[in-house]
Structure formats: C-alpha cells, structure tokens
Amino acid sequence: PGIDPKDIEITMEEGVLTIRGERSIEEETQEGQYHRIERARGTFYRRFSLPDTADPERIEAHGKNGVLEIVIPKLEKVQPRKIEVRAEE
C-alpha cells in the first residue's frame, strides 16, 4: 500500500509476470517541541511464473488508494471443431 501507479512497471514475457517499482514514504510527526519528517525510498521487484492456462493478452492492472490489483484471466477453452469428410468419386 501507498504506492503511486506511475511508479510501477508490469511486464509479461515468456510466461513470467514481472512487477517493478519504487516506493517513497514520508512520515511527519510532531510531539511537543519536536517536529520530525522521515523519508524512505526503496525499489521492489517480484516475478511470478504463470500457468499455461493464463491468458497473457487479457491481463489488467488497477491501482486504487495505494493498492495494486492485477487480474489474470484464464484462457477460454477452445471447443472442438467438427470437420466434415467429403466422399470423392
């Protein structure tokens, strides 16, 4: 949580979904006469091997309120096609 969608890059290559990003956290505290501001930055990197049933063409990613949601639909099952056999004379 707390990551801006513009700081995230998602790629899909050869069945592997890769998520890279950078987070920047700023915390401000004021207690009595003390005023403190802390800033932290860091990068992250995650890779996920997707199953053969995943449909890479329909993957979607959404960022809302600092939370990233990635939707990976399954491939639609291909229905068998009946092939007519014609008699030749």
C-alpha positions as CSV (number, residue, x, y, z in Angstrom):
1,P,0.0,0.0,0.0
2,G,1.0,3.6,-0.5
3,I,2.5,3.3,-4.0
4,D,1.6,5.6,-6.9
5,P,0.6,3.6,-10.0
6,K,3.0,5.8,-12.1
7,D,5.9,4.3,-10.1
8,I,5.1,0.7,-11.1
9,E,6.1,-1.2,-14.2
10,I,4.5,-4.5,-15.1
11,T,5.8,-6.7,-17.9
12,M,4.9,-10.1,-19.3
13,E,7.4,-12.2,-21.1
14,E,7.7,-15.9,-21.8
15,G,5.1,-16.8,-19.2
16,V,6.7,-14.7,-16.4
17,L,4.9,-11.6,-15.0
18,T,7.4,-9.1,-13.6
19,I,6.4,-6.2,-11.3
20,R,9.0,-3.5,-10.6
21,G,8.5,-0.3,-8.7
22,E,9.7,2.3,-6.4
23,R,8.1,3.4,-3.2
24,S,8.5,6.7,-1.4
25,I,7.2,7.0,2.1
26,E,7.1,10.3,4.0
27,E,6.1,10.3,7.7
28,E,5.7,13.5,9.7
29,T,5.4,13.6,13.5
30,Q,5.0,16.5,15.8
31,E,5.2,15.8,19.6
32,G,5.6,18.8,21.9
33,Q,8.5,20.8,20.7
34,Y,9.8,18.1,18.4
35,H,8.9,18.1,14.7
36,R,10.2,15.2,12.6
37,I,9.9,14.3,9.0
38,E,11.2,10.9,7.7
39,R,11.5,10.0,4.1
40,A,12.2,6.4,2.9
41,R,12.7,5.3,-0.6
42,G,13.1,1.8,-1.9
43,T,12.7,-0.3,-5.0
44,F,10.9,-3.6,-5.2
45,Y,10.9,-6.4,-7.8
46,R,8.7,-9.5,-8.0
47,R,8.5,-12.3,-10.6
48,F,5.7,-14.8,-11.0
49,S,5.6,-17.8,-13.3
50,L,2.1,-18.0,-14.7
51,P,0.4,-21.3,-15.5
52,D,-0.3,-22.3,-19.1
53,T,-4.0,-21.6,-18.5
54,A,-3.4,-17.9,-18.0
55,D,-4.3,-15.5,-20.9
56,P,-1.5,-13.0,-21.2
57,E,-3.3,-10.9,-23.7
58,R,-6.1,-10.0,-21.2
59,I,-4.1,-9.2,-18.1
60,E,-5.2,-6.0,-16.4
61,A,-3.8,-4.0,-13.6
62,H,-5.5,-1.3,-11.4
63,G,-4.2,1.0,-8.7
64,K,-6.5,2.5,-6.2
65,N,-5.8,4.0,-2.8
66,G,-2.2,2.8,-2.9
67,V,-3.2,-0.8,-3.6
68,L,-2.3,-2.7,-6.8
69,E,-4.7,-5.3,-8.2
70,I,-3.7,-7.5,-11.1
71,V,-6.3,-9.6,-12.8
72,I,-5.1,-12.6,-14.8
73,P,-7.9,-14.3,-16.7
74,K,-7.8,-17.9,-17.7
75,L,-7.7,-18.8,-21.4
76,E,-11.1,-19.6,-22.9
77,K,-11.4,-23.3,-23.6
78,V,-11.3,-24.0,-27.3
79,Q,-14.3,-26.0,-28.4
80,P,-13.5,-28.9,-30.8
81,R,-14.4,-28.2,-34.4
82,K,-16.2,-30.8,-36.4
83,I,-14.5,-31.4,-39.8
84,E,-16.7,-32.8,-42.5
85,V,-15.3,-35.7,-44.5
86,R,-16.4,-35.5,-48.1
87,A,-16.6,-38.5,-50.3
88,E,-14.7,-38.2,-53.6
89,E,-15.8,-40.1,-56.7
